[in-house]
């Protein structure tokens, strides 16, 4: 059986969850090459003692995502683990 798009991104999603837990994320203003449009991007940050590397993981929609997207009925949905309070 072939992996779904969600399964292919699951490791990156888990890395992003870890980055949030470690307080190693930032929101970065970027310019999309194809359109020249400014987009907000969620990045994980890596600090090596001298420089900060920003690893892009996701971008925010600049328009209404409910008008752009339709959920797929195929495959596993990724669930966000809830922290115990």
TINUTI-9749 format. One record per residue: residue in one letter; x negated, z negated, y of N, C-alpha, C in turn. Coordinates in nm, 4 decimals, padded with zeros to 6 digits. Layout:
<sites>
   r       n_c1       n_c3       n_c2      ca_c1      ca_c3      ca_c2       c_c1       c_c3       c_c2
   a          X          Z          Y          X          Z          Y          X          Z          Y
...
</sites>
This chain:
<sites>
   r       n_c1       n_c3       n_c2      ca_c1      ca_c3      ca_c2       c_c1       c_c3       c_c2
   x   -00.0834    00.0000   -00.1181    00.0000    00.0000    00.0000   -00.0883    00.0000    00.1251
   x   -00.0521    00.0795    00.2214   -00.1287    00.0919    00.3446   -00.0932   -00.0210    00.4423
   x   -00.1966   -00.0706    00.5132   -00.1744   -00.1754    00.6132   -00.0890   -00.1235    00.7276
   x   -00.0052   -00.2124    00.7812    00.0717   -00.1791    00.9007   -00.0166   -00.1988    01.0230
   x    00.0276   -00.1534    01.1383   -00.0472   -00.1706    01.2622   -00.0684   -00.3190    01.2915
   x    00.0296   -00.4023    01.2596    00.0170   -00.5469    01.2819   -00.0929   -00.6049    01.1923
   x   -00.0949   -00.5664    01.0663   -00.1970   -00.6167    00.9738   -00.3369   -00.5751    01.0185
   x   -00.3503   -00.4556    01.0746   -00.4804   -00.4077    01.1210   -00.5319   -00.4882    01.2399
   x   -00.4433   -00.5491    01.3164   -00.4823   -00.6258    01.4350   -00.4812   -00.7761    01.4114
   x   -00.4492   -00.8191    01.2918   -00.4330   -00.9624    01.2641   -00.5621   -01.0409    01.2893
   x   -00.6780   -00.9887    01.2491   -00.8043   -01.0593    01.2712   -00.8318   -01.0752    01.4207
   x   -00.8082   -00.9704    01.4991   -00.8266   -00.9809    01.6435   -00.7306   -01.0837    01.7031
   x   -00.6088   -01.0878    01.6529   -00.5093   -01.1828    01.7009   -00.5552   -01.3257    01.6719
   x   -00.6068   -01.3492    01.5515   -00.6571   -01.4816    01.5147   -00.7776   -01.5202    01.6017
   x   -00.8634   -01.4244    01.6330   -00.9769   -01.4493    01.7227   -00.9282   -01.4865    01.8615
   x   -00.8251   -01.4198    01.9080   -00.7688   -01.4498    02.0397   -00.7076   -01.5901    02.0418
   x   -00.6390   -01.6301    01.9368   -00.5839   -01.7655    01.9274   -00.6972   -01.8681    01.9358
   x   -00.8072   -01.8430    01.8641   -00.9224   -01.9339    01.8675   -00.9805   -01.9398    02.0086
   x   -00.9902   -01.8266    02.0754   -01.0439   -01.8246    02.2118   -00.9577   -01.9076    02.3066
   x   -00.8262   -01.9005    02.2914   -00.7371   -01.9836    02.3732   -00.7592   -02.1318    02.3431
   x   -00.7728   -02.1670    02.2157   -00.7961   -02.3071    02.1794   -00.9285   -02.3575    02.2368
   x   -01.0284   -02.2693    02.2440   -01.1609   -02.3053    02.2948   -01.1716   -02.2921    02.4465
   x   -01.0610   -02.2573    02.5121   -01.0602   -02.2362    02.6573   -01.1627   -02.1300    02.6979
   x   -01.1701   -02.0238    02.6180   -01.2668   -01.9158    02.6398   -01.1960   -01.7833    02.6636
   x   -01.0979   -01.7853    02.7533   -01.0250   -01.6632    02.7873   -01.0180   -01.6483    02.9385
   x   -00.9955   -01.5272    02.9816   -00.9745   -01.5021    03.1238   -00.8787   -01.3847    03.1400
   x   -00.8253   -01.3747    03.2586   -00.7396   -01.2621    03.2954   -00.8198   -01.1788    03.3941
   x   -00.8413   -01.0526    03.3617   -00.9296   -00.9662    03.4387   -00.8532   -00.8459    03.4925
   x   -00.8756   -00.8136    03.6188   -00.8187   -00.6925    03.6789   -00.9074   -00.5757    03.6406
   x   -00.8510   -00.4777    03.5723   -00.9263   -00.3589    03.5289   -00.8556   -00.2334    03.5794
   x   -00.9254   -00.1217    03.5705   -00.8669    00.0075    03.6043   -00.8650    00.0916    03.4772
   x   -00.7484    00.1391    03.4406   -00.7335    00.2221    03.3209   -00.7934    00.3600    03.3486
   x   -00.8870    00.4017    03.2642   -00.9556    00.5300    03.2845   -00.8604    00.6485    03.2920
   x   -00.7632    00.6518    03.2024   -00.6756    00.7692    03.1912   -00.5859    00.7883    03.3126
   x   -00.5453    00.6770    03.3767   -00.4463    00.6877    03.4833   -00.4959    00.6420    03.6203
   x   -00.6045    00.5650    03.6230   -00.6520    00.5071    03.7481   -00.5707    00.3864    03.7918
   x   -00.4756    00.3442    03.7081   -00.3861    00.2334    03.7395   -00.4561    00.0994    03.7146
   x   -00.4336    00.0021    03.8040   -00.4824   -00.1337    03.7822   -00.3986   -00.1990    03.6734
   x   -00.4664   -00.2663    03.5806   -00.3981   -00.3384    03.4744   -00.4618   -00.4758    03.4587
   x   -00.3804   -00.5752    03.4243   -00.4297   -00.7086    03.3940   -00.4626   -00.7137    03.2452
   x   -00.5839   -00.7606    03.2123   -00.6321   -00.7603    03.0748   -00.6703   -00.9022    03.0334
   x   -00.6234   -00.9443    02.9153   -00.6646   -01.0716    02.8576   -00.7971   -01.0485    02.7858
   x   -00.8986   -01.1265    02.8237   -01.0312   -01.1136    02.7630   -01.0753   -01.2463    02.7032
   x   -01.1432   -01.2394    02.5897   -01.2157   -01.3555    02.5378   -01.3505   -01.3545    02.6078
   x   -01.4040   -01.4727    02.6358   -01.5319   -01.4801    02.7046   -01.6374   -01.5392    02.6127
   x   -01.7564   -01.4817    02.6202   -01.8720   -01.5316    02.5451   -01.9823   -01.5602    02.6461
   x   -02.0345   -01.6823    02.6467   -02.1407   -01.7204    02.7387   -02.2668   -01.7469    02.6583
   x   -02.3755   -01.6753    02.6902   -02.5003   -01.6919    02.6156   -02.6015   -01.7799    02.6885
   x   -02.5572   -01.8486    02.7935   -02.6471   -01.9322    02.8702   -02.6927   -01.8667    02.9992
   x   -02.6843   -01.7336    03.0044   -02.7247   -01.6594    03.1238   -02.6132   -01.5704    03.1767
   x   -02.5459   -01.5031    03.0866   -02.4426   -01.4067    03.1251   -02.3129   -01.4337    03.0488
   x   -02.2038   -01.3891    03.1094   -02.0734   -01.3984    03.0439   -02.0321   -01.2582    03.0004
   x   -02.0046   -01.2422    02.8722   -01.9492   -01.1173    02.8199   -01.7989   -01.1342    02.8111
   x   -01.7254   -01.0328    02.8545   -01.5794   -01.0354    02.8451   -01.5355   -00.9297    02.7456
   x   -01.4627   -00.9756    02.6436   -01.4173   -00.8879    02.5361   -01.2677   -00.8657    02.5539
   x   -01.2260   -00.7427    02.5904   -01.0826   -00.7185    02.6130   -01.0040   -00.7209    02.4823
   x   -00.8883   -00.7902    02.4868   -00.8022   -00.7997    02.3694   -00.6636   -00.7410    02.3919
   x   -00.6102   -00.7569    02.5117   -00.4728   -00.7120    02.5353   -00.4541   -00.6838    02.6840
   x   -00.3590   -00.5959    02.7140   -00.3267   -00.5706    02.8538   -00.1786   -00.5956    02.8772
   x   -00.1480   -00.6377    02.9985   -00.0101   -00.6627    03.0358    00.0587   -00.5324    03.0770
   x    00.1879   -00.5300    03.0620    00.2676   -00.4161    03.1061    00.2858   -00.4229    03.2575
   x    00.2765   -00.3095    03.3238    00.3051   -00.3026    03.4674    00.4495   -00.2618    03.4935
   x    00.5210   -00.2303    03.3870    00.6622   -00.1952    03.3996    00.7402   -00.2738    03.2951
   x    00.8668   -00.2513    03.2863    00.9539   -00.3267    03.1974    00.9274   -00.2894    03.0507
   x    00.8694   -00.3815    02.9705    00.8394   -00.3479    02.8317    00.9641   -00.3238    02.7474
   x    01.0781   -00.3800    02.7891    01.2016   -00.3587    02.7134    01.2495   -00.2142    02.7252
   x    01.2067   -00.1447    02.8286    01.2405   -00.0033    02.8440    01.1393    00.0862    02.7741
   x    01.0221    00.0326    02.7446    00.9152    00.1118    02.6842    00.9058    00.0994    02.5326
   x    00.9500   -00.0132    02.4771    00.9244   -00.0443    02.3365    01.0513   -00.0648    02.2562
   x    01.0397   -00.0302    02.1286    01.1445   -00.0588    02.0302    01.0730   -00.1212    01.9106
   x    01.1174   -00.2389    01.8633    01.0497   -00.3024    01.7498    01.0584   -00.2167    01.6233
   x    00.9527   -00.2202    01.5470    00.9493   -00.1498    01.4197    01.0133   -00.2368    01.3126
   x    01.0804   -00.1756    01.2196    01.1397   -00.2488    01.1073    01.0437   -00.2557    00.9893
   x    00.9220   -00.2047    01.0072    00.8271   -00.1940    00.8972    00.7199   -00.3015    00.9100
   x    00.6858   -00.3648    00.7987    00.5683   -00.4506    00.7938    00.5896   -00.5946    00.8319
   x    00.4812   -00.6656    00.8204    00.4773   -00.8096    00.8464    00.4677   -00.8362    00.9961
   x    00.5377   -00.9337    01.0436    00.5283   -00.9758    01.1832    00.4296   -01.0918    01.1916
   x    00.3446   -01.0882    01.2911    00.2472   -01.1959    01.3095    00.3170   -01.3141    01.3738
   x    00.2980   -01.4308    01.3169    00.3571   -01.5521    01.3703    00.2492   -01.6350    01.4384
   x    00.2831   -01.6885    01.5542    00.1899   -01.7716    01.6273    00.1973   -01.9123    01.5703
   x    00.0822   -01.9658    01.5244    00.0863   -02.1026    01.4723    00.1147   -02.2017    01.5840
   x    00.2014   -02.2962    01.5585    00.2369   -02.3983    01.6571    00.1475   -02.5191    01.6367
   x    00.0929   -02.5705    01.7458    00.0101   -02.6900    01.7353    00.1001   -02.8107    01.7142
   x    00.0503   -02.9050    01.6399    00.1260   -03.0276    01.6138    00.1056   -03.1226    01.7305
   x    00.2151   -03.1728    01.7847    00.2063   -03.2638    01.8991    00.2271   -03.4059    01.8561
</sites>
